[in-house]
């Protein structure tokens, strides 16, 4: 199996992307690097910036990703700053927003950037549409916070209630990772 570095310290992202890329013959090796998360206006810009920083530190091909959560009832807020918003207002604040919203529609979007050099970068994205729920499901489960309040379109359960295999059939990150896997299979 070929190895590929993933610039993250997030074990959930490693497990998800690792499971997908293993289908394409790649072992994901996580690297928790000191990477600045810039305040850019798009996931693509952030993922590209993170991948460039990671490549400059490792001097080896690496992938980085960025994910946002977009509440349609709030003009796609919190978007790129979803992690900071959760850290600032927690579930109580998120539920207050959800309960007051006219629509509960939301979506996740992930962009993965593969950097082979400082100049050669390739972007892959995935989107998962669904709706927000008005209560936190499995609050104590060791998973990403927004998974506990989001039901994917076509499902009756929140993301947190799906095991990794179920989640990797539909998730935004899995869709982006599959596109990356297909590209790597032909180009790496």
Residue pairs with C-beta under 8 A, 6 or more apart in sequence:
1 22
1 25
1 26
1 27
2 25
2 26
2 27
2 188
3 26
3 27
3 28
3 29
4 21
4 26
4 27
4 28
4 29
4 61
4 62
4 63
4 184
4 188
5 28
5 29
5 30
5 31
5 54
5 58
5 60
5 61
5 62
5 63
6 13
6 14
6 17
6 18
6 28
6 29
6 30
6 31
6 62
6 63
6 64
6 65
7 31
7 33
7 35
7 50
7 51
7 53
7 54
7 58
7 62
7 63
7 64
8 14
8 30
8 31
8 32
8 64
8 65
9 30
9 32
11 30
12 143
12 144
13 65
13 173
14 28
14 30
15 164
16 164
16 167
16 168
16 171
16 173
16 174
16 177
17 28
17 63
17 65
17 112
17 173
17 177
18 27
18 28
19 164
19 165
19 168
20 168
20 174
20 177
20 178
20 181
21 27
21 28
21 177
21 180
21 181
21 184
22 28
23 181
24 181
24 182
24 184
24 185
25 185
26 181
26 184
26 188
31 54
31 58
31 62
33 53
33 54
33 57
33 58
34 57
35 50
35 53
35 54
35 64
36 49
36 53
37 46
37 50
37 66
38 45
38 46
38 49
40 46
40 49
40 80
41 80
42 80
43 66
43 67
43 68
43 80
43 109
43 110
43 111
43 125
44 111
44 113
44 123
44 125
46 66
46 80
46 111
47 64
47 65
47 66
47 111
47 112
47 113
47 123
48 113
48 121
48 123
50 64
50 65
50 66
50 113
51 62
51 63
51 64
51 113
51 114
51 115
51 121
52 115
52 118
52 121
53 64
54 62
54 64
54 115
55 61
55 62
55 115
55 117
55 118
56 118
61 114
61 115
61 116
61 188
62 114
62 115
63 112
63 113
63 114
63 115
63 180
64 112
64 113
64 115
65 110
65 111
65 112
65 113
65 173
65 176
66 80
66 110
66 111
67 82
67 108
67 109
67 110
67 111
67 172
67 173
68 78
68 79
68 80
68 81
68 82
68 108
68 109
69 78
69 79
69 82
69 106
69 107
69 108
69 146
69 150
70 76
70 77
70 78
70 79
70 106
70 107
70 108
70 109
71 77
71 78
71 97
71 98
71 101
71 106
71 132
72 103
72 105
72 106
72 107
73 97
73 98
73 101
73 102
73 103
73 104
73 105
74 97
74 101
77 85
78 84
78 85
78 86
82 146
85 93
85 94
86 94
86 145
86 146
91 136
91 139
91 145
91 148
91 149
94 145
94 149
95 134
95 135
95 136
95 149
98 104
98 132
98 133
98 134
98 149
99 134
101 132
104 131
104 132
104 133
104 134
105 129
105 130
105 131
105 132
106 129
106 130
106 131
106 132
106 150
107 127
107 128
107 129
107 130
107 172
108 127
108 128
108 130
108 146
108 150
108 171
108 172
108 173
109 125
109 126
109 127
109 128
109 172
110 125
110 126
110 127
110 172
110 173
110 175
110 176
111 123
111 124
111 125
111 176
112 123
112 124
112 125
112 173
112 176
112 177
112 179
112 180
113 121
113 122
113 123
113 124
114 121
114 122
114 124
114 180
114 183
114 184
115 121
116 122
122 180
122 183
124 176
124 177
124 179
124 180
124 183
125 175
125 176
125 179
126 171
126 172
126 173
126 174
126 175
126 176
126 177
126 178
126 179
127 172
127 175
128 152
128 153
128 170
128 171
128 172
128 175
129 152
129 153
130 150
130 151
130 152
130 153
130 155
131 150
131 151
131 153
132 149
132 150
132 151
133 149
133 150
133 151
133 158
135 149
136 148
136 149
137 148
137 149
137 158
137 160
137 161
138 148
138 158
138 160
138 161
139 148
141 148
141 160
143 159
143 160
146 159
147 158
147 159
147 160
148 158
148 159
148 160
149 158
150 158
150 159
151 157
151 158
151 159
152 159
152 170
152 171
154 170
155 162
155 170
159 167
159 171
167 174
168 174
